[in-house]
Amino acid sequence: MVNRSILLSSNVSLTCFQVLENRTKASQREMEMLETLEDLRELNSRHAKVDHEKMIMMATAYKEQLARLQEEEDEKFIK
């Protein structure tokens, strides 16, 4: 009887340790996944940055080119 209770007690202890180990592994996987997600977010934010000065320069150049083309068309129409 004593041996049987010791075996049952050791089985319960092993099961508890296995549950704890499984939870620990799941937590580690979750932390790794969160770290990977954070890395992806950081990578996306680096690529998503806009150079405002460059955008202003491009828009200004586009407007100037459009004005020149319009002027040329007007001159052709007048002649």
MMTF fields as JSON, N, C-alpha, C and O atoms, coordinates in Angstrom:
{
  "mmtfVersion": "1.0.0",
  "mmtfProducer": "UNKNOWN",
  "numBonds": 315,
  "numAtoms": 316,
  "numGroups": 79,
  "numChains": 1,
  "numModels": 1,
  "chainsPerModel": [1],
  "groupsPerChain": [79],
  "chainIdList": ["A"],
  "bondAtomList": [4, 2, 8, 6, 12, 10, 16, 14, 20, 18, 24, 22, 28, 26, 32, 30, 36, 34, 40, 38, 44, 42, 48, 46, 52, 50, 56, 54, 60, 58, 64, 62, 68, 66, 72, 70, 76, 74, 80, 78, 84, 82, 88, 86, 92, 90, 96, 94, 100, 98, 104, 102, 108, 106, 112, 110, 116, 114, 120, 118, 124, 122, 128, 126, 132, 130, 136, 134, 140, 138, 144, 142, 148, 146, 152, 150, 156, 154, 160, 158, 164, 162, 168, 166, 172, 170, 176, 174, 180, 178, 184, 182, 188, 186, 192, 190, 196, 194, 200, 198, 204, 202, 208, 206, 212, 210, 216, 214, 220, 218, 224, 222, 228, 226, 232, 230, 236, 234, 240, 238, 244, 242, 248, 246, 252, 250, 256, 254, 260, 258, 264, 262, 268, 266, 272, 270, 276, 274, 280, 278, 284, 282, 288, 286, 292, 290, 296, 294, 300, 298, 304, 302, 308, 306, 312, 310],
  "bondOrderList": [1, 1, 1, 1, 1, 1, 1, 1, 1, 1, 1, 1, 1, 1, 1, 1, 1, 1, 1, 1, 1, 1, 1, 1, 1, 1, 1, 1, 1, 1, 1, 1, 1, 1, 1, 1, 1, 1, 1, 1, 1, 1, 1, 1, 1, 1, 1, 1, 1, 1, 1, 1, 1, 1, 1, 1, 1, 1, 1, 1, 1, 1, 1, 1, 1, 1, 1, 1, 1, 1, 1, 1, 1, 1, 1, 1, 1, 1],
  "groupList": [{"groupName": "MET", "atomNameList": ["N", "CA", "C", "O"], "elementList": ["N", "C", "C", "O"], "formalChargeList": [0, 0, 0, 0], "bondAtomList": [1, 0, 2, 1, 3, 2], "bondOrderList": [1, 1, 2], "singleLetterCode": "M", "chemCompType": "L-PEPTIDE LINKING"}, {"groupName": "VAL", "atomNameList": ["N", "CA", "C", "O"], "elementList": ["N", "C", "C", "O"], "formalChargeList": [0, 0, 0, 0], "bondAtomList": [1, 0, 2, 1, 3, 2], "bondOrderList": [1, 1, 2], "singleLetterCode": "V", "chemCompType": "L-PEPTIDE LINKING"}, {"groupName": "ASN", "atomNameList": ["N", "CA", "C", "O"], "elementList": ["N", "C", "C", "O"], "formalChargeList": [0, 0, 0, 0], "bondAtomList": [1, 0, 2, 1, 3, 2], "bondOrderList": [1, 1, 2], "singleLetterCode": "N", "chemCompType": "L-PEPTIDE LINKING"}, {"groupName": "ARG", "atomNameList": ["N", "CA", "C", "O"], "elementList": ["N", "C", "C", "O"], "formalChargeList": [0, 0, 0, 0], "bondAtomList": [1, 0, 2, 1, 3, 2], "bondOrderList": [1, 1, 2], "singleLetterCode": "R", "chemCompType": "L-PEPTIDE LINKING"}, {"groupName": "SER", "atomNameList": ["N", "CA", "C", "O"], "elementList": ["N", "C", "C", "O"], "formalChargeList": [0, 0, 0, 0], "bondAtomList": [1, 0, 2, 1, 3, 2], "bondOrderList": [1, 1, 2], "singleLetterCode": "S", "chemCompType": "L-PEPTIDE LINKING"}, {"groupName": "ILE", "atomNameList": ["N", "CA", "C", "O"], "elementList": ["N", "C", "C", "O"], "formalChargeList": [0, 0, 0, 0], "bondAtomList": [1, 0, 2, 1, 3, 2], "bondOrderList": [1, 1, 2], "singleLetterCode": "I", "chemCompType": "L-PEPTIDE LINKING"}, {"groupName": "LEU", "atomNameList": ["N", "CA", "C", "O"], "elementList": ["N", "C", "C", "O"], "formalChargeList": [0, 0, 0, 0], "bondAtomList": [1, 0, 2, 1, 3, 2], "bondOrderList": [1, 1, 2], "singleLetterCode": "L", "chemCompType": "L-PEPTIDE LINKING"}, {"groupName": "THR", "atomNameList": ["N", "CA", "C", "O"], "elementList": ["N", "C", "C", "O"], "formalChargeList": [0, 0, 0, 0], "bondAtomList": [1, 0, 2, 1, 3, 2], "bondOrderList": [1, 1, 2], "singleLetterCode": "T", "chemCompType": "L-PEPTIDE LINKING"}, {"groupName": "CYS", "atomNameList": ["N", "CA", "C", "O"], "elementList": ["N", "C", "C", "O"], "formalChargeList": [0, 0, 0, 0], "bondAtomList": [1, 0, 2, 1, 3, 2], "bondOrderList": [1, 1, 2], "singleLetterCode": "C", "chemCompType": "L-PEPTIDE LINKING"}, {"groupName": "PHE", "atomNameList": ["N", "CA", "C", "O"], "elementList": ["N", "C", "C", "O"], "formalChargeList": [0, 0, 0, 0], "bondAtomList": [1, 0, 2, 1, 3, 2], "bondOrderList": [1, 1, 2], "singleLetterCode": "F", "chemCompType": "L-PEPTIDE LINKING"}, {"groupName": "GLN", "atomNameList": ["N", "CA", "C", "O"], "elementList": ["N", "C", "C", "O"], "formalChargeList": [0, 0, 0, 0], "bondAtomList": [1, 0, 2, 1, 3, 2], "bondOrderList": [1, 1, 2], "singleLetterCode": "Q", "chemCompType": "L-PEPTIDE LINKING"}, {"groupName": "GLU", "atomNameList": ["N", "CA", "C", "O"], "elementList": ["N", "C", "C", "O"], "formalChargeList": [0, 0, 0, 0], "bondAtomList": [1, 0, 2, 1, 3, 2], "bondOrderList": [1, 1, 2], "singleLetterCode": "E", "chemCompType": "L-PEPTIDE LINKING"}, {"groupName": "LYS", "atomNameList": ["N", "CA", "C", "O"], "elementList": ["N", "C", "C", "O"], "formalChargeList": [0, 0, 0, 0], "bondAtomList": [1, 0, 2, 1, 3, 2], "bondOrderList": [1, 1, 2], "singleLetterCode": "K", "chemCompType": "L-PEPTIDE LINKING"}, {"groupName": "ALA", "atomNameList": ["N", "CA", "C", "O"], "elementList": ["N", "C", "C", "O"], "formalChargeList": [0, 0, 0, 0], "bondAtomList": [1, 0, 2, 1, 3, 2], "bondOrderList": [1, 1, 2], "singleLetterCode": "A", "chemCompType": "L-PEPTIDE LINKING"}, {"groupName": "ASP", "atomNameList": ["N", "CA", "C", "O"], "elementList": ["N", "C", "C", "O"], "formalChargeList": [0, 0, 0, 0], "bondAtomList": [1, 0, 2, 1, 3, 2], "bondOrderList": [1, 1, 2], "singleLetterCode": "D", "chemCompType": "L-PEPTIDE LINKING"}, {"groupName": "HIS", "atomNameList": ["N", "CA", "C", "O"], "elementList": ["N", "C", "C", "O"], "formalChargeList": [0, 0, 0, 0], "bondAtomList": [1, 0, 2, 1, 3, 2], "bondOrderList": [1, 1, 2], "singleLetterCode": "H", "chemCompType": "L-PEPTIDE LINKING"}, {"groupName": "TYR", "atomNameList": ["N", "CA", "C", "O"], "elementList": ["N", "C", "C", "O"], "formalChargeList": [0, 0, 0, 0], "bondAtomList": [1, 0, 2, 1, 3, 2], "bondOrderList": [1, 1, 2], "singleLetterCode": "Y", "chemCompType": "L-PEPTIDE LINKING"}],
  "groupTypeList": [0, 1, 2, 3, 4, 5, 6, 6, 4, 4, 2, 1, 4, 6, 7, 8, 9, 10, 1, 6, 11, 2, 3, 7, 12, 13, 4, 10, 3, 11, 0, 11, 0, 6, 11, 7, 6, 11, 14, 6, 3, 11, 6, 2, 4, 3, 15, 13, 12, 1, 14, 15, 11, 12, 0, 5, 0, 0, 13, 7, 13, 16, 12, 11, 10, 6, 13, 3, 6, 10, 11, 11, 11, 14, 11, 12, 9, 5, 12],
  "groupIdList": [1, 2, 3, 4, 5, 6, 7, 8, 9, 10, 11, 12, 13, 14, 15, 16, 17, 18, 19, 20, 21, 22, 23, 24, 25, 26, 27, 28, 29, 30, 31, 32, 33, 34, 35, 36, 37, 38, 39, 40, 41, 42, 43, 44, 45, 46, 47, 48, 49, 50, 51, 52, 53, 54, 55, 56, 57, 58, 59, 60, 61, 62, 63, 64, 65, 66, 67, 68, 69, 70, 71, 72, 73, 74, 75, 76, 77, 78, 79],
  "secStructList": [7, 2, 2, 2, 2, 2, 2, 2, 2, 2, 2, 2, 2, 2, 2, 2, 2, 2, 2, 2, 2, 2, 2, 2, 2, 2, 2, 2, 2, 2, 2, 2, 2, 2, 2, 2, 2, 2, 2, 2, 2, 2, 2, 2, 2, 2, 2, 6, 7, 7, 7, 2, 2, 2, 2, 2, 2, 2, 2, 2, 2, 2, 2, 2, 2, 2, 2, 2, 2, 2, 2, 2, 2, 2, 2, 2, 2, 2, 7],
  "xCoordList": [0.81, 0.0, 0.858, 0.562, 1.882, 2.763, 3.468, 3.592, 3.925, 4.61, 3.671, 4.083, 2.407, 1.433, 1.17, 1.046, 1.085, 0.851, 2.077, 1.943, 3.252, 4.472, 4.494, 4.85, 4.113, 4.059, 3.039, 3.32, 1.86, 0.83, 1.306, 1.088, 1.952, 2.461, 3.545, 3.576, 4.419, 5.487, 4.911, 5.414, 3.85, 3.2, 2.542, 2.613, 1.904, 1.271, 2.338, 2.143, 3.454, 4.542, 5.102, 5.366, 5.285, 5.788, 4.807, 5.21, 3.526, 2.516, 2.525, 2.425, 2.641, 2.701, 3.93, 3.849, 5.064, 6.272, 6.142, 6.632, 5.488, 5.283, 4.377, 4.63, 3.334, 2.438, 3.211, 3.082, 4.006, 4.801, 5.805, 5.993, 6.435, 7.399, 6.706, 7.239, 5.523, 4.77, 4.375, 4.448, 3.958, 3.601, 4.823, 4.732, 5.952, 7.193, 7.579, 7.947, 7.496, 7.816, 6.848, 7.264, 5.578, 4.582, 4.859, 4.734, 5.233, 5.555, 6.788, 6.83, 7.783, 8.987, 8.656, 9.156, 7.817, 7.409, 6.653, 6.863, 5.776, 5.004, 5.925, 5.736, 6.913, 7.856, 8.662, 8.901, 9.079, 9.815, 8.948, 9.423, 7.678, 6.767, 6.549, 6.514, 6.403, 6.229, 7.476, 7.377, 8.636, 9.885, 9.986, 10.402, 9.608, 9.612, 8.626, 8.931, 7.451, 6.445, 6.969, 6.783, 7.614, 8.182, 9.268, 9.353, 10.097, 11.129, 10.499, 10.986, 9.427, 8.739, 8.123, 8.18, 7.543, 6.963, 8.045, 7.848, 9.18, 10.289, 10.797, 11.065, 10.929, 11.38, 10.402, 10.816, 9.119, 8.102, 8.131, 7.976, 8.326, 8.34, 9.56, 9.482, 10.68, 11.866, 11.641, 12.087, 10.945, 10.696, 9.56, 9.453, 8.732, 7.561, 7.856, 6.985, 9.039, 9.36, 9.385, 9.896, 8.83, 8.738, 9.708, 9.805, 10.423, 11.32, 10.513, 10.307, 10.063, 9.184, 9.875, 9.253, 11.14, 11.873, 11.918, 11.721, 12.174, 12.226, 10.856, 10.765, 9.795, 8.444, 8.13, 7.525, 8.53, 8.293, 9.075, 8.557, 10.33, 11.148, 10.541, 10.517, 10.055, 9.451, 8.178, 7.945, 7.365, 6.13, 6.43, 5.753, 7.434, 7.822, 8.336, 7.968, 9.184, 9.713, 8.586, 8.591, 7.63, 6.484, 5.675, 5.282, 5.424, 4.665, 5.407, 4.797, 6.734, 7.536, 7.505, 7.363, 7.637, 7.6, 6.218, 6.118, 5.179, 3.822, 3.614, 2.98, 4.14, 4.025, 4.776, 4.264, 5.979, 6.748, 6.007, 5.929, 5.46, 4.71, 3.481, 3.161, 2.805, 1.621, 2.012, 1.313, 3.142, 3.636, 3.969, 3.638, 4.631, 4.976, 3.736, 3.685, 2.734, 1.477, 0.783, 0.237, 0.809, 0.215, 0.924, 0.272, 2.269, 3.04, 2.747, 2.617, 2.641, 2.309, 0.916, 0.69, 0.004, -1.363, -1.471, -2.254, -0.656, -0.659, -0.077, -0.576, 0.955, 1.617, 0.77, 1.131],
  "yCoordList": [-1.183, 0.0, 1.254, 2.199, 1.282, 2.434, 2.632, 3.756, 1.537, 1.617, 2.18, 2.974, 1.753, 2.207, 3.71, 4.412, 4.2, 5.626, 6.441, 7.562, 5.88, 6.569, 6.649, 7.685, 5.561, 5.559, 6.563, 7.308, 6.593, 7.548, 8.981, 9.857, 9.202, 10.526, 10.949, 12.1, 10.03, 10.361, 10.586, 11.43, 9.836, 10.043, 11.42, 12.105, 11.814, 13.131, 14.214, 15.21, 14.028, 14.998, 15.103, 16.201, 13.942, 13.951, 14.658, 15.428, 14.389, 15.031, 16.537, 17.296, 16.976, 18.408, 19.041, 20.13, 18.353, 18.874, 18.917, 19.846, 17.916, 17.906, 19.06, 19.706, 19.315, 20.433, 21.746, 22.614, 21.88, 23.086, 23.259, 24.362, 22.172, 22.211, 22.594, 23.382, 22.035, 22.375, 23.85, 24.51, 24.356, 25.773, 26.651, 27.674, 26.252, 27.007, 27.036, 28.084, 25.894, 25.831, 26.689, 27.385, 26.646, 27.455, 28.941, 29.736, 29.311, 30.707, 31.157, 32.278, 30.291, 30.621, 30.802, 31.727, 29.921, 30.045, 31.354, 32.044, 31.684, 32.914, 34.137, 35.077, 34.129, 35.242, 35.36, 36.469, 34.239, 34.255, 34.813, 35.584, 34.42, 34.918, 36.424, 37.148, 36.896, 38.327, 39.109, 40.211, 38.536, 39.186, 39.271, 40.295, 38.202, 38.202, 39.226, 39.94, 39.302, 40.28, 41.7, 42.556, 41.948, 43.275, 43.607, 44.741, 42.62, 42.835, 43.201, 44.094, 42.516, 42.81, 44.203, 44.923, 44.576, 45.919, 46.99, 48.001, 46.754, 47.706, 47.81, 48.907, 46.678, 46.657, 47.41, 48.187, 47.182, 47.878, 49.377, 50.165, 49.775, 51.209, 51.876, 53.035, 51.177, 51.752, 51.955, 52.949, 51.006, 51.104, 52.07, 52.538, 52.368, 53.208, 54.696, 55.525, 55.045, 56.446, 57.199, 56.704, 58.389, 59.213, 60.374, 61.001, 60.653, 61.799, 62.986, 63.129, 63.833, 64.941, 65.945, 66.474, 66.206, 67.149, 66.663, 67.443, 65.384, 64.807, 64.896, 65.196, 64.636, 64.715, 66.15, 66.348, 67.141, 68.543, 68.905, 69.577, 68.452, 68.728, 68.095, 68.716, 66.875, 66.197, 66.913, 67.068, 67.343, 68.038, 69.378, 69.766, 70.081, 71.359, 71.161, 71.909, 70.158, 69.869, 69.501, 69.913, 68.732, 68.348, 69.574, 69.695, 70.478, 71.694, 72.563, 73.124, 72.676, 73.469, 72.867, 73.588, 71.566, 70.89, 71.053, 71.282, 70.939, 71.11, 72.533, 72.728, 73.51, 74.905, 75.13, 75.818, 74.567, 74.69, 74.063, 74.646, 72.869, 72.197, 73.004, 73.104, 73.57, 74.383, 75.621, 76.01, 76.234, 77.4, 77.045, 77.793, 75.893, 75.452, 75.206, 75.565, 74.59, 74.333, 75.648, 75.783, 76.599, 77.901, 78.59, 79.166, 78.542, 79.162, 78.488, 79.171, 77.163, 76.433, 76.82, 76.934, 77.017, 77.344, 78.765, 79.026, 79.671, 81.054, 81.16, 81.941, 80.4, 80.455, 79.781, 79.707],
  "zCoordList": [0.0, 0.0, 0.0, -0.731, 0.778, 0.862, -0.478, -0.963, -1.066, -2.359, -3.443, -4.289, -3.396, -4.377, -4.227, -5.23, -3.017, -2.799, -3.222, -3.714, -3.03, -3.47, -4.99, -5.553, -5.659, -7.126, -7.634, -8.573, -7.027, -7.438, -7.22, -8.058, -6.092, -5.774, -6.772, -7.208, -7.125, -8.08, -9.477, -10.219, -9.852, -11.143, -11.207, -12.227, -10.112, -10.054, -10.16, -10.857, -9.482, -9.542, -10.952, -11.441, -11.614, -12.987, -13.92, -14.792, -13.729, -14.57, -14.359, -15.323, -13.127, -12.833, -13.483, -14.052, -13.395, -14.017, -15.54, -16.181, -16.112, -17.566, -17.994, -19.012, -17.226, -17.521, -17.43, -18.293, -16.388, -16.211, -17.357, -17.869, -17.742, -18.842, -20.157, -20.938, -20.392, -21.604, -21.62, -22.657, -20.47, -20.38, -20.629, -21.308, -20.084, -20.279, -21.753, -22.282, -22.408, -23.839, -24.647, -25.573, -24.31, -25.016, -24.808, -25.739, -23.597, -23.31, -24.089, -24.594, -24.185, -24.944, -26.426, -27.066, -26.97, -28.373, -28.592, -29.589, -27.654, -27.764, -27.726, -28.498, -26.837, -26.758, -28.055, -28.531, -28.624, -29.883, -31.011, -31.845, -31.028, -32.054, -31.9, -32.895, -30.672, -30.422, -30.833, -31.373, -30.575, -30.97, -32.497, -33.04, -33.175, -34.636, -35.177, -36.133, -34.576, -34.99, -34.796, -35.661, -33.682, -33.424, -34.447, -34.918, -34.79, -35.803, -37.151, -37.845, -37.514, -38.773, -38.759, -39.756, -37.641, -37.528, -37.673, -38.347, -37.035, -37.118, -38.551, -39.04, -39.218, -40.607, -41.507, -42.367, -41.309, -42.099, -41.846, -42.779, -40.608, -40.311, -40.926, -41.333, -41.004, -41.64, -43.13, -43.703, -43.757, -45.192, -45.51, -46.644, -44.557, -44.802, -44.624, -44.887, -44.19, -43.962, -45.283, -46.287, -45.267, -46.463, -46.333, -45.278, -47.408, -47.441, -47.962, -49.167, -47.041, -47.393, -48.308, -49.229, -48.063, -48.899, -50.346, -51.278, -50.521, -51.871, -52.543, -53.734, -51.785, -52.345, -52.786, -53.839, -52.003, -52.353, -53.612, -54.504, -53.676, -54.856, -56.103, -57.165, -55.98, -57.127, -57.578, -58.777, -56.634, -56.977, -57.637, -58.589, -57.143, -57.728, -59.151, -60.057, -59.345, -60.682, -61.637, -62.797, -61.156, -61.983, -62.392, -63.553, -61.459, -61.761, -62.767, -63.677, -62.602, -63.531, -64.932, -65.92, -65.013, -66.315, -66.954, -68.16, -66.173, -66.672, -67.196, -68.233, -66.487, -66.915, -68.225, -69.109, -68.373, -69.613, -70.781, -71.862, -70.56, -71.622, -72.021, -73.205, -71.058, -71.333, -72.145, -73.08, -71.771, -72.488, -73.938, -74.858, -74.135, -75.479, -76.313, -77.49, -75.699, -76.407, -76.776, -77.871, -75.869, -76.156, -77.306, -78.176, -77.325, -78.398, -79.733, -80.749, -79.749, -80.983, -81.476, -82.681, -80.565, -80.928, -81.506, -82.419, -80.943, -81.401, -82.811, -83.621, -83.114, -84.424, -85.413, -86.588]
}
